[in-house]
């Protein structure tokens, strides 16, 4: 209700889902991106004072199985798959660490995803960027930038492209 009172557009009013123990609603942000608001029943994260936090992001992919294979090559796990009327979806994560990435193959879409200029990159953290980068390249994925130690920050970064061309920044943190 707060987002609507603030003038943001409702895309879908909150609705209790029969298939999962959640209530979901959608609003549009100022750029028109849909933001899914999720309340789980029962709520197990946070406490009564926790009102909002980032859970996961969702990107469209042209081939769900191919995208899942790419992220599994990076050492992430596919922890769930589901079909809904509009899409086939999968959750990619490192259970117990960091956030989750939802991949969605829209059933009414065919071919490469047009990313436009809004989406820039995803981050994947690693303890061994050299090995992870070589694993991805050896598996046939495209290099965008070989790992390089950054002078400004205590990190080494490298970029690879996922099957749909999304830039994935591999990040290895170092002691400052």
C-alpha positions as CSV (number, residue, x, y, z in Angstrom):
1,X,0.0,0.0,0.0
2,X,2.9,2.4,0.8
3,X,4.2,2.2,-2.8
4,X,0.8,2.9,-4.3
5,X,0.2,5.8,-1.9
6,X,3.6,7.2,-3.1
7,X,2.3,7.2,-6.6
8,X,3.9,4.1,-8.1
9,X,1.8,2.1,-10.6
10,X,0.2,-1.2,-9.5
11,X,0.8,-4.0,-12.0
12,X,-0.9,-6.7,-10.0
13,X,-2.5,-6.3,-6.5
14,X,-1.2,-8.6,-3.8
15,X,-2.6,-12.1,-4.2
16,X,-2.2,-15.2,-2.1
17,X,-0.7,-18.0,-4.3
18,X,-2.2,-21.5,-4.0
19,X,1.0,-23.3,-5.2
20,X,3.5,-21.6,-2.8
21,X,3.1,-20.3,0.7
22,X,3.4,-16.7,-0.5
23,X,1.4,-13.6,-1.3
24,X,2.8,-11.6,-4.3
25,X,2.1,-8.3,-5.9
26,X,3.8,-6.3,-8.6
27,X,4.5,-2.6,-8.9
28,X,6.3,-0.6,-11.6
29,X,9.4,1.4,-10.7
30,X,10.0,4.8,-12.2
31,X,11.6,3.2,-15.3
32,X,8.7,0.8,-15.8
33,X,10.5,-2.3,-14.5
34,X,8.3,-4.7,-12.6
35,X,9.2,-5.2,-8.9
36,X,7.7,-8.3,-7.3
37,X,6.8,-7.9,-3.7
38,X,6.8,-11.2,-1.9
39,X,5.5,-12.1,1.6
40,X,6.1,-15.7,2.7
41,X,3.8,-17.6,5.0
42,X,5.3,-18.2,7.6
43,X,8.1,-15.7,7.3
44,X,11.4,-17.2,8.4
45,X,14.0,-14.5,7.5
46,X,14.5,-11.4,9.6
47,X,12.2,-10.5,12.5
48,X,9.2,-8.3,13.0
49,X,11.2,-5.1,12.5
50,X,12.5,-6.3,9.1
51,X,10.3,-4.6,6.5
52,X,12.3,-5.0,3.2
53,X,15.5,-6.4,1.7
54,X,16.7,-7.6,-1.6
55,X,15.9,-11.3,-2.3
56,X,16.8,-12.1,-5.8
57,X,16.8,-10.7,-9.3
58,X,15.2,-12.3,-12.4
59,X,16.6,-12.1,-15.9
60,X,15.0,-13.4,-19.1
61,X,16.9,-16.0,-21.0
62,X,16.3,-17.5,-24.5
63,X,17.1,-21.2,-23.5
64,X,16.6,-22.1,-19.8
65,X,18.6,-25.3,-19.9
66,X,21.5,-23.7,-21.6
67,X,21.5,-20.8,-19.2
68,X,21.4,-23.1,-16.2
69,X,24.3,-25.1,-17.6
70,X,26.3,-21.9,-17.9
71,X,25.8,-20.8,-14.2
72,X,26.4,-24.3,-13.0
73,X,29.8,-24.1,-14.8
74,X,30.5,-21.1,-12.6
75,X,30.0,-23.3,-9.5
76,X,26.4,-22.2,-8.7
77,X,23.6,-24.6,-8.1
78,X,20.1,-24.8,-9.7
79,X,18.0,-25.2,-6.5
80,X,14.6,-25.1,-8.0
81,X,12.7,-25.2,-11.3
82,X,9.1,-24.4,-12.0
83,X,6.7,-23.8,-14.8
84,X,4.1,-21.1,-14.6
85,X,1.6,-20.3,-17.4
86,X,3.9,-17.5,-18.8
87,X,7.4,-19.0,-18.3
88,X,9.8,-21.8,-17.3
89,X,11.9,-20.6,-14.4
90,X,14.9,-21.7,-12.4
91,X,16.7,-20.4,-9.3
92,X,20.5,-20.3,-9.4
93,X,22.5,-19.7,-6.2
94,X,25.2,-20.8,-3.8
95,X,23.0,-22.1,-1.0
96,X,23.6,-20.2,2.2
97,X,25.7,-17.5,0.6
98,X,24.7,-14.3,-1.2
99,X,21.6,-13.7,-3.2
100,X,19.8,-15.7,-5.8
101,X,19.3,-15.2,-9.5
102,X,16.1,-16.3,-11.2
103,X,16.3,-17.3,-14.8
104,X,13.0,-17.1,-16.8
105,X,12.4,-18.4,-20.3
106,X,9.2,-16.6,-21.5
107,X,6.9,-19.1,-23.3
108,X,5.8,-16.5,-25.8
109,X,9.3,-15.4,-26.7
110,X,11.6,-16.9,-29.2
111,X,15.3,-16.2,-29.9
112,X,17.9,-14.0,-28.4
113,X,17.0,-11.6,-25.6
114,X,17.2,-7.8,-26.4
115,X,18.9,-6.5,-23.3
116,X,18.7,-2.8,-24.4
117,X,20.7,-0.4,-22.4
118,X,19.2,-0.9,-19.0
119,X,21.0,-4.1,-17.9
120,X,24.7,-3.9,-17.5
121,X,26.2,-6.9,-15.6
122,X,25.9,-9.6,-13.0
123,X,28.5,-10.4,-10.3
124,X,29.8,-13.8,-9.3
125,X,32.2,-13.9,-6.4
126,X,34.9,-16.5,-6.2
127,X,38.0,-17.4,-4.2
128,X,39.9,-18.5,-7.3
129,X,39.2,-16.3,-10.3
130,X,41.9,-17.8,-12.4
131,X,40.5,-21.3,-12.1
132,X,36.9,-20.2,-12.5
133,X,37.7,-18.1,-15.6
134,X,39.6,-21.0,-17.2
135,X,36.7,-23.4,-16.4
136,X,34.3,-21.1,-18.2
137,X,36.5,-20.5,-21.2
138,X,37.3,-24.3,-21.4
139,X,33.6,-25.0,-21.4
140,X,33.3,-22.8,-24.5
141,X,31.9,-19.5,-23.0
142,X,33.1,-16.2,-24.4
143,X,35.7,-14.1,-22.7
144,X,34.9,-10.4,-22.5
145,X,38.0,-9.5,-20.3
146,X,40.7,-11.8,-18.8
147,X,41.1,-11.5,-15.0
148,X,43.0,-8.3,-14.0
149,X,44.0,-7.0,-10.6
150,X,42.4,-3.6,-10.0
151,X,44.7,-0.9,-8.6
152,X,41.9,1.2,-7.2
153,X,40.1,-1.7,-5.3
154,X,41.4,-4.8,-3.5
155,X,39.9,-7.1,-6.2
156,X,40.7,-9.0,-9.3
157,X,38.0,-9.0,-11.9
158,X,37.3,-10.7,-15.2
159,X,34.3,-10.8,-17.5
160,X,32.7,-13.6,-19.5
161,X,29.4,-13.6,-21.5
162,X,26.6,-15.9,-20.7
163,X,24.7,-17.7,-23.5
164,X,22.4,-14.7,-24.0
165,X,25.3,-12.1,-24.0
166,X,24.8,-10.9,-20.4
167,X,28.1,-9.7,-19.0
168,X,29.1,-11.7,-15.9
169,X,31.8,-10.1,-13.8
170,X,33.9,-12.6,-11.8
171,X,35.2,-11.0,-8.6
172,X,37.9,-12.2,-6.3
173,X,38.4,-10.1,-3.2
174,X,41.8,-9.6,-1.6
175,X,42.9,-8.4,1.8
176,X,43.1,-4.6,1.7
